[in-house]
Structure formats: C-alpha cells, structure tokens
Amino acid sequence: MNEFDQLLKTLSSIVLQSSPLILAVCGETITERAGLINLSLDGTMLLAAMTGFIVGLKTNNLMLGFLAAAIVGMFFALIVAFGSIRLKQSQVAIGFVLTLLGDDLSAFLGQNFTRIRGPYVMKLGIPILKDIPILGPLFFDQDIVVYFAFIMVGLTWWFLFRTQPGLKLRGVGERPEAAFARGVKVNRVRYIYALVGGGLVGIAGAAYSLDVKLGWSEGHTRGLGWIALAIVIFGGWSPIRGAVGALLFGGTKALATVLQRTFPQISVVAFNAIPWVLMIAVLLVSTSDLTERFINWMPKTWRRPLRRFLRVSAPTSLGVPFGED
C-alpha cells in the first residue's frame, strides 16, 4: 500500500469514527436550540452502547439494538426535561447525576457481556459513487451509520433554518415569552425536542458498540459525551459547524497518534491535548472583542459571512425554565 492509499485509509477511518459523534452533536444541538441543556450525554451514551450491543446480540437484529439504544437516550432526556419543566430543578444537576447513573448502570448491567463478539454494521458501498476519486472512498464506501450521520446533518440544518417548525423551535430557545404569545406551547415543544435529541444521542452510543468500537466493555464510550457537548459549543449550535468540529476532532486525534509515533520522547498527554487546545482557541476567538474589531476592519461584503462564521452565541434562554403553558 503506497502513502496515498494509506492516507485515504486514515481519512476514511476518521470519517467512520466521527459519525457517532456527529449524531450526538446533532441531537444535543436540537435539544439546546429548544432551551434545554442535557448534560447526561456521557452516561447516556455509555448505557445506550451497552443496551444496543446486548439487545443486538440477544436478538441478532441490529435495528432492534439501535432502537433500544434510542429508547435509553429518550428516557434519560425525558428525565432531564421533566425535572426542569415540571419539578423546576436544575438541568445541570440532573444531567450530572444521570451521567454518573448511566456510567454505573452500564458497568453493572453489562458486566457479563464484556469482550464478547457480537453483531456489527456491515460496510455498504454506494455503486458508482464509491468509485469517485478521493471522495468515493471517504464518503461513499462506508456503512449505513456514516450515511445516516451525514443525512442527519443536512436534515437538522434544513429543519432548523428552513422550516416553520424549526423557526418555532429556535424561538422557544431564544425568546420563549414571544413564542408563547404567538400560540406556541413552549414546554410541549421542549419535551418533544428533548426526546428527539436524546434518541439521536442513544443511537450514537449504540453506533460505537455496533460499528466503531465493536463489542462492549466497561467505560466503552467514556468521555465522548463530554466531547460532544464541547463540540456543540465549538460549532456555535449549528449542525454543519458541529459536524465539521467532530471531523476536526477525529482528525486531530489521528494527528496526535502520528505525532506520538514520530516523537516518542514527548509525553502522549501533550499530543492528546491538541484537540482541546484547538477548541479553546476557537471559543476564545469567537468571543473576543479583537475578533469584532478584525471583522469591522474587513471589507463590508465580507463582514456578514465572517461574523456568522467567527462569532458564536448560545440560545438566549438556554437552561432557563419557562412558566406553565
């Protein structure tokens, strides 16, 4: 295998390994756009990965495995939404507790299923498209999870920014009082999109145990939920920017591995920190006054697209409960 083929193989692996993260980012973006913060992602993904693998193993049906994982994600998201909307409790506190619960439950319930070979998603290349130079092997010679992840990016973006229900969703997250005045059932909308987002996060968890990191072991996806939450912020609550962030994270992780092999005398911790340093740098740039000055210094025709790309802000009412409808 020549160097070019090896590079294509590495890039293809980055796309595959980033696809579950893209799904989780899309799910959390939808939830947070509605004004809810679901910090249970790490525990949700662990429990969903365990549940999806065991159900898939016992039934020999991958679809049932993904469905069971989606239900786990929806159930945890429902607890966050109910605790915040109905019980008026802190979304952050509930999310932290659920993260710990999901971690411990996955370890306890999955202890008899570790290191077991189970079902997995098969590669499904798209005829003709997979033969396109460079792009074909990267995006069209993958499996159904990868295709679903990228389809969800497009659908999420289209729904949020090009449909009336998406406008209502964003209104609930930005100005719930104004949305309520226009007849929108704010809390009902938040319940619905918490479930939708949680379902996608659950599918993301199962995608790891059934597609990327095959099988189940304790701590199988530990840390990836926090990464997804960071990428949502990194991506400015946009599914497209979030997908780019997930791919960039996967790329920098691969780069860290290559650099570690090239410079073995340097601690692996330094290289593993590269993705986080990059995200922090982007967040600082997006919130700095110097960035606004730089944008104003540019030609007028450039300012609007630059401001959209460089400046990010959370939904105005993110994490803020709304009174009874």
N, C-alpha and C positions, 0 to 999 in steps of 0.2 A: 504494500500500500504506500503510494507516494505521499508527499507532505500535503498536497492539495486535498487528496481524498481524506487524509487524516483530519484536516481542518474542517471539512464538510461534516465528517462524522461527529466531531466535537460540537459543532454548531447545532447539528440535528439533535444531539443529546441535550443541549441546553434548552432547546425548544420543548422537548419532551418533558424534561424535569421542571420547567417553568409553568407548564399548562395547569397543574392543580393549583398552583399559587395564583395564577390568573383568575381561575374560577372563584377562589376565596376572596380575591380583591374585588371582583365584580359583585359578589354577594354582599360584602361589607360596604361597598360604595352605595349600593341600593339602600341598605339599612340606614346608613348615616345620612344620606340625602333626605331621608324621611325624618331626620331629627333624633334618631336613637343611636346610642353607642353600644355595640355588642362586644365587650372585652373578653367574652368567653371563647374566642376563636381557637386558642391553643388547646384548651381542654375539649372543645367540640370536635376539632379535627382528630385528636387522639382517639376519642371514643368512637367517632364515625369510622375511622380507619380500622379499628378493632371490630366493630359491628359489621361493617361492609365485608371484611375478609371472612369472618365466621359464617355469616349468612350465605355468602357466595360459596364457601367451602361445603357447608351442610346441604345446600340446595343444588349445588353445581350450576348455579344460574347467576351470571354477573349482574344482570339487570335487577334482580331481587337484592343483591348485595348493595348496589348503588342506591336503590330505593330505601332500604333500611337505613343506610347512612344519611340520606336526605332527611328522613323522619327524625333521626337523632339531632341533626342540626336544627330542624324546625322546632323541636321540643325545647332545646336549650334557648333558642331565640325567643320562643314564646314566654319562657320564664322571665327573661330579661324585660320583655315588653310588658308583661302583666305586673311584674314587680315595680316597674317605673310608672306605668299609666294608672293602674288600679290601686296599688299599695303605696304609691308616692315615695318609693325608696330609691336610693342612689343606684343609677345604672352601672356606675363604675364598680361599686362594692359588689353588686350582684354578679357582674361579669367576672371579677376576680375569684369569687367563691366558686362559681361554676367552672372556671378554669382548673382550679385545684380538684374539684369533684370529678371532672371528666378525666383528669390525669390518673387519679387514684382508681376510679372505676375501671378504666381501660386496663390498668395493670392487674387489678384483681380478677375481673371477668375474663380477661384474655390470657391468664397465666398458663392454661392448659393447651393453648394453641400457638405457642411460640415456636419459631423455626420449623413450621410445617409447610410443605409445598402445597399450594392451592391453585385455584383458577386464576387466570390473568387475561388482560385485554390483548388481543392479537393485533399485529400490525395490519393495516388496511390501506394499501397504497391506492391512490386515485388514478385510474388508467389515463394515459396521455399526459396529464398534468404532472405526474411524478417524474416524467422524462425531461421536463424543462430544466435546462442547465442551472445549477446552483439553487434556484428557488424550489425546484421539484423535490430534491432530496430533503430540503429543510422543512417544507410546509405541506407537501402533498404525498409524502411517503411515510406517513406517521400512522397513528391509530385513532379510533373514534373519539377518545378523550381529548386529544390535541385539537381535532377539528371542532369538537363541541366548545372547547375553551375559546377559540378564536371567533366562532359564531356568536358566542355569548357576549364577547367584547362589542361586536358590531350591533347586536340586538339591544344590549344595555344602553349603548350610546344613542342609538336611534330612538329608543323608548324614552329616555330621559330628556332629550333635547329636540325631538321632532314629533311628539305626540301630545295630545291633550291630557291623558292620564299622567304622563311624565311631567308635564307642567304642574299639575296638581301635586304630584309627589314632591317636586322641588319647592313648591310653595309651602307645603306643610313643614319642610325642613328650614326654610328661610323665614317666612312670616306666617306662622300658624293662625294668628288672630285674623289676618287679612283673608287667608284661605277659608277660615270658618265663617267669616262674614259673607263669603261668596257661596256658602252652602256646602263646603267640603267637610265631611266627617273626619276631623283631624286624627283622632285616636284610632278610628277604624282603619284609616289609611296606614297608620304606623304599625298596627298589628299585622296587616296584610303584607307589608314590605319587610317587616322583621322576619316573617315566615319565609318569604321568597329568598331573602338574603341568607337566612340560616340554612335553608335547603341547599343552596349552592355551596356554602361552606362545608356542609356534611358531605356532599358529593366530592368536594376537593379532598377531604380526608380519605375517603374510600379510594380515590384515584391514586393515592400514594401506595396503599397496601395491595391494590389490584393491578397497578400499572407501572409505577415508577420504582418504588422500593418494595418489591414483591414479598408477600408474606406479612407476618405480624411479629413484633417483639416490643417489649416494654419501652415506652418513650419513642415510638416509631417516628412520629412527626413532631416531637417536642421542639418548641422554639419557632416552628414555621407559622403558627398562628400570630405570634407577635410580629414576625416579619411581614405578614400580610397586612396587619394593622398599620405598620410603618409605611408600607408601600402605598396604602390608600392616601395617607397624608402626603407622601412624596409625589404621588400622582395628582394632587390637587382635586381629589374627589371626582376624577374623570376616568371612565373605564379604559379609554385608549391610552392615556398617560400612565394609568395603573399597570396596564399590560406591558408597556414599554419599561416601566420600573421593574416588573417581575422578570422580564427578559434580561434587563441590565443587571439585576441582582444575580441571576443564574450565570451570566457572562463573567461577572467579577469573581464569583465563586470559582468558576473554571480557571480564570486567570490566576487566582490565588494558588490553586493547585499546581499550575505550570510554574509559577514563580518559586513555589516551595521546592520543587524538584530542581530548579535551576540554581537556587541559592539555599542549599540545605543548612548552611550555617546560621541562617536567620530563623528566629522562632516562628512556628506556624501561626501563632496568635497574631503576629503583626500582619500577615497576609489575610487571615480571616477577618480582620478588622476593616479591610478595604471597602467592602460594600457599605458598611455602616458609616464610615468616614464620608463616602460619596453622598449618601442620603442626607447626612447632617449638613454637608456643604451646600447641597441643593436647597434645603429648607432655610438655611441662613441667607442664601442669595434671594430666595423668593420673598423673604420678609424684611430685607434690609432697605433702609432709605437710600443707600447708594445705588441700589438697583433701579429705583424710581427715577433718580437723577440721570442714570445711564439711559433709561428709556426716553426721558424727555430730551436728552441730547441728540437722539437719533432722528432721522427724517420723519415727518408726520405720517407718511404712508406706512412706516414700519412700526409705529408706536403701538397701535392696537394689537396686532398679532404678537409682538414681543411681550406686551403686558399680559395677554392671555396665557402665553407660554411660561413666563417667568414668575408672575405673581399668582400665588395661591391663597385661598382663604376658605376656612371651614364654613359649612352652612350656619347661618346666623343663630338658629335655635337648636343647634346640635347639643343634645344632652339636657335640654330644658323641657321639663314636663309641661303639658298643656292641660287646662282645666277640663271638666266633664263636657262632652259634646251636648 
